[in-house]
Amino acid sequence: MNIASLVLRAHPDRLAALKKAVCAIPGSEVHAISSKDGQMIITVEDTPDHACADALVKVQQLDHVMSITLAYEHSEPDC
């Protein structure tokens, strides 16, 4: 199992569209949005068909993403 928490930064006007795009990526979830700061808190995790690392790359490549900061990462063997 792999899980990571990210802080995404974008122009505040783009956050609604980015939320939809992030939620469309398997294993990704939006937890908080700060329209004032243009920030979004996201987690990405492994799914049966997609790796956490793949989700990280897809989030980073979304249009209008200015930056992403990895805030936390956890890995452990699957049981």
Buried (B, 14 or more C-beta within 10 A) or exposed (E): EBBBBBBBBBEEEBBEEBBEBBEEBBBBEBEEBEEEEBBBBBBBBBBEEBBBEBBBEBBEEBEEBEEBEEEEEEEEEEE
